[in-house]
């Protein structure tokens, strides 16, 4: 189930042209989720479109959306899907927070597109 959710989330982000998509395997590192997906958009509207697509795809496939934070500000939108947490940044914010470095112990995964 998790790999299917991960693939669906990755594809939703890619479909809305999310940039520099990184998937971190958080198993054994964080209790929050098994996987983090990190990506960015180039404008507030694109960040919101990516987050909206992610929510729509999750709902269509029957996955629970636990919470969404930061949607209105569109600088860092967190979409919690349980085992998968997506972090959608505005391009300007991504380098500042640098989650890839913060979670540097987590191995990066290649997610084949479904």
Sine and cosine of phi, psi and omega as CSV:
sin_phi,cos_phi,sin_psi,cos_psi,sin_omega,cos_omega
0.00,0.00,-0.71,0.71,-0.05,-1.00
-0.88,0.47,-0.67,0.74,-0.02,-1.00
-0.91,0.40,-0.56,0.83,0.06,-1.00
-0.92,0.40,-0.69,0.72,0.05,-1.00
-0.89,0.46,-0.68,0.73,0.01,-1.00
-0.87,0.49,-0.72,0.69,0.02,-1.00
-0.89,0.45,-0.67,0.75,0.01,-1.00
-0.90,0.43,-0.67,0.75,0.01,-1.00
-0.91,0.41,-0.70,0.72,0.01,-1.00
-0.86,0.51,-0.73,0.69,-0.01,-1.00
-0.90,0.44,-0.65,0.76,0.01,-1.00
-0.88,0.48,-0.67,0.74,0.02,-1.00
-0.92,0.40,-0.70,0.71,0.00,-1.00
-0.90,0.44,-0.63,0.78,-0.01,-1.00
-0.88,0.48,-0.48,0.88,0.03,-1.00
-0.99,-0.16,0.33,0.95,0.10,-0.99
0.89,0.46,0.59,0.81,0.16,-0.99
-0.87,0.49,0.62,-0.78,-0.10,-1.00
-0.96,-0.27,0.48,-0.88,0.07,-1.00
0.75,0.66,0.84,0.54,-0.05,-1.00
-0.96,0.28,0.83,-0.56,0.01,-1.00
-0.84,-0.54,0.72,-0.69,0.06,-1.00
-0.91,-0.42,0.83,-0.56,0.03,-1.00
-0.95,-0.30,0.75,-0.67,0.09,-1.00
-0.99,0.11,0.95,-0.30,-0.08,-1.00
-0.99,-0.12,0.10,1.00,-0.02,-1.00
-0.89,0.45,0.80,-0.60,-0.01,-1.00
0.99,0.16,-0.03,1.00,-0.01,-1.00
-0.92,-0.38,-0.66,0.75,-0.03,-1.00
-0.76,-0.65,0.60,-0.80,0.08,-1.00
-1.00,0.08,-0.15,0.99,-0.07,-1.00
-0.95,0.32,-0.66,0.75,-0.08,-1.00
-0.31,-0.95,0.29,-0.96,0.07,-1.00
-0.99,0.17,-0.53,0.85,-0.05,-1.00
-0.66,-0.75,0.62,-0.79,0.18,-0.98
-0.93,-0.38,0.71,-0.71,0.18,-0.98
-0.93,-0.37,0.77,-0.64,-0.01,-1.00
-0.84,-0.54,0.76,-0.65,0.03,-1.00
-0.44,-0.90,0.12,-0.99,0.07,-1.00
-0.60,-0.80,0.35,-0.94,0.12,-0.99
-0.88,-0.48,0.25,-0.97,-0.09,-1.00
-0.99,-0.10,-0.06,1.00,0.02,-1.00
-0.47,-0.88,0.27,-0.96,0.05,-1.00
-0.84,0.55,-0.70,0.72,-0.04,-1.00
-0.90,0.44,-0.63,0.78,0.02,-1.00
-0.93,0.36,-0.65,0.76,0.05,-1.00
-0.86,0.52,-0.71,0.70,0.02,-1.00
-0.92,0.40,-0.63,0.78,0.02,-1.00
-0.90,0.44,-0.65,0.76,0.04,-1.00
-0.89,0.45,-0.73,0.68,-0.02,-1.00
-0.89,0.45,-0.65,0.76,0.00,-1.00
-0.90,0.43,-0.70,0.72,0.03,-1.00
-0.88,0.48,-0.67,0.75,0.02,-1.00
-0.87,0.49,-0.70,0.72,0.03,-1.00
-0.91,0.41,-0.69,0.72,-0.02,-1.00
-0.88,0.47,-0.71,0.70,0.00,-1.00
-0.90,0.44,-0.69,0.72,0.01,-1.00
-0.87,0.50,-0.72,0.69,0.01,-1.00
-0.89,0.45,-0.70,0.72,-0.01,-1.00
-0.87,0.49,-0.54,0.84,-0.03,-1.00
-1.00,-0.08,0.09,1.00,0.11,-0.99
1.00,0.10,0.30,0.95,0.03,-1.00
-1.00,-0.01,0.56,-0.83,0.01,-1.00
-0.99,0.14,0.73,-0.69,0.13,-0.99
-0.99,-0.12,0.94,-0.33,-0.08,-1.00
-0.96,0.28,-0.67,0.75,0.08,-1.00
-0.21,-0.98,0.37,-0.93,0.09,-1.00
-0.75,-0.66,0.78,-0.63,0.00,-1.00
-0.79,-0.61,0.59,-0.81,0.11,-0.99
0.99,0.11,0.16,0.99,-0.09,-1.00
-0.88,0.47,-0.72,0.70,-0.07,-1.00
-0.90,0.43,-0.66,0.75,-0.01,-1.00
-0.97,0.26,-0.50,0.86,0.07,-1.00
0.85,0.53,0.54,0.84,0.08,-1.00
-0.98,-0.21,-0.60,0.80,0.08,-1.00
-0.48,-0.88,0.96,-0.26,0.00,-1.00
-0.98,-0.21,0.82,-0.57,0.05,-1.00
-0.96,-0.27,0.81,-0.58,0.06,-1.00
-0.89,-0.46,0.93,-0.36,-0.05,-1.00
-1.00,-0.10,0.93,-0.37,0.02,-1.00
-0.95,-0.31,0.34,0.94,-0.01,-1.00
1.00,-0.02,-0.99,-0.17,-0.02,-1.00
-0.94,0.33,-0.33,0.94,-0.01,-1.00
-0.84,-0.55,0.79,-0.61,0.08,-1.00
-0.87,-0.49,0.83,-0.56,0.01,-1.00
-0.98,-0.21,0.72,-0.70,0.07,-1.00
-0.91,-0.41,0.95,-0.33,-0.01,-1.00
-0.95,-0.32,0.93,-0.36,-0.07,-1.00
-0.98,-0.18,0.43,-0.90,0.32,-0.95
-0.96,0.27,0.59,-0.80,-0.07,-1.00
-0.77,0.64,-0.65,0.76,-0.04,-1.00
-0.91,0.40,-0.46,0.89,-0.07,-1.00
-1.00,0.00,-0.44,0.90,-0.14,-0.99
-0.86,0.50,-0.73,0.68,-0.02,-1.00
-0.91,0.41,-0.56,0.83,-0.02,-1.00
-0.90,0.44,-0.74,0.68,-0.04,-1.00
-0.99,0.15,-0.53,0.85,0.11,-0.99
0.68,0.73,0.86,0.51,-0.02,-1.00
-0.88,0.48,-0.51,0.86,0.01,-1.00
-0.87,0.50,-0.62,0.78,0.02,-1.00
-0.97,0.24,-0.64,0.77,0.01,-1.00
-0.85,0.53,-0.67,0.74,0.01,-1.00
-0.97,-0.23,0.67,0.74,-0.08,-1.00
-0.87,0.49,-0.36,0.93,0.03,-1.00
-0.97,0.26,-0.29,0.96,-0.06,-1.00
-0.99,0.14,0.78,-0.62,0.04,-1.00
-0.94,0.35,0.61,-0.79,0.07,-1.00
-1.00,0.08,0.60,-0.80,-0.01,-1.00
-0.92,-0.40,0.55,-0.84,0.21,-0.98
-1.00,-0.05,0.81,-0.59,0.01,-1.00
-0.96,-0.29,0.92,-0.40,0.05,-1.00
-0.92,0.39,0.67,-0.74,0.00,-1.00
-0.94,0.33,0.67,-0.74,-0.03,-1.00
-0.97,0.23,0.00,0.00,0.00,0.00
